[in-house]
Amino acid sequence: MLKASGLYKSFGDKHILKNVDIAIAPGSITCIIGPSGTGKTTLLRSLAMLDLPDKGTISVDEQTFRFPTTAEEIDPPWPKLTAVFQSLFLWPHLTLRENIMLPARGRNATAEKDIQGLINLFEMQQFIDNFPNEASIGQRQRVALARALMLNPRYILLDEITSALDVEQTAKILTKLAHLKERGIGVFLITHHLGFARRAADQIVFMNEGTVEEKGGVEILSNPKSERLRQFLSLTEMAS
Amino acid sequence: MSVLDILINYYPAFFKGLGVTLQLCLIIWGSGIVVGSALGLAGTRSPIWVGLPSRYFSFFLSGIPLLVFLFWLHYPAQAMFNLVIDPFYTAAFTLAIVNIFGVADVVRAALNDFPKQYLIAAKVTGLTREQTVFKIQLPLILRQVLPPIMLLQVAMLHTTLFASLISVEEIFRVAQRINAQIYRPVEIYTALGVFFLAVCLPINGLAYWLKERFTRNLSEQ
């Protein structure tokens, strides 16, 4: 279980996370929804231990990290816990294939075979040997996801990974996430696609102003308890 | 007397001058690249204690014409401390200082501007410290610093000519002395120009090639 309790995070005098509790079970998909600027990405970065929380605890299976602490004092369980960001952070001097293979070498004994499977699944044959700046955003998103999947993580944190994908590619990601779930991987996904969340999620977490306003199964999308979630859903429906 | 005749008749003197120029270059280039890179790195690691003084001194140096700096170290500074130093070492020291701070500026800027997201990606994908340094940081930083450092070294080679003004017997001074004997300025300075073209153009060419080859536009669409 990836579990965070009582997380607080501030930048200067801006309190971004306020007493956030969240749990992601292996083999489940948790979708984080909410308006922009409510701390979703900060929560992801805190869970990934890239931005250390000011207060609280994060447990990754048997390992527990208590905060406050310094980066030197902890040894985050990367890439057992890995992340794919909205800005994809592909290394620009390596081809897309090398971007996927560099971290996988030495960690994944069947890397050569696995990458071929991912190339086929995400239809990357045409551009896999290009450099990142020669690929479209949608192509780079698929590569970034493939890079994370090659590491056989136990928990994967995804920030808006379908934002630049077309319907067909989004459907493929959805299928892939279902595969990940079957393989026992816990998925934490920030998304603005409510339809995607509705179909993929086991748990929906609605964040508002740095707190978890409401969480539950997909039923909270059709029957929200909080007024703020109701308002958010209504505006999102109107916009789409 | 043609350029070739002059080169044939006076080649021992030219070679001697060339030897002095190359010695100067080796000292200036070697110290600049090694000490300058170390200073640039130290400036990034310790921005307050090393980086700031280094930047201030570099800024201060940029305000002094090289010739004034060289003459100041050759005449007033030595007179003040009652020292007599071989002009070769004064020239080597002066030009090395300029090169060291020039290289340090390039290295420090490249390290400070290194995009942090590439290191974040290295962390979450579980790359080791060695993999991050050798596969991600160094290749990207070298691509950025190599061309400007090479161009700076060519500029430093040009500045070795200033050493002739404090009586260092480098190639320009040799050319001046030969011209004083035979008065063939066109041929002599043409020969000198050809020499500098032959040495500098390949280095410049290599720098531009590296720039074209490795510092292609990496920005994403």
Interface residues (C-beta under 8 A of the other chain):
Chain A: A48 L50 P76 W78 P79 L81 T82 A83 F85 S87 F89 L90 W91 P92 H93 L102 P103 R107 F131 P132 N133 A135 S136 I137 R140 R147 A148 L151
Chain B: Q117 Y118 I120 A121 K123 V124 T125 G126 L127 Q131 K135 I136 P139 L140 R143 F214 N217 L218 S219 E220 Q221
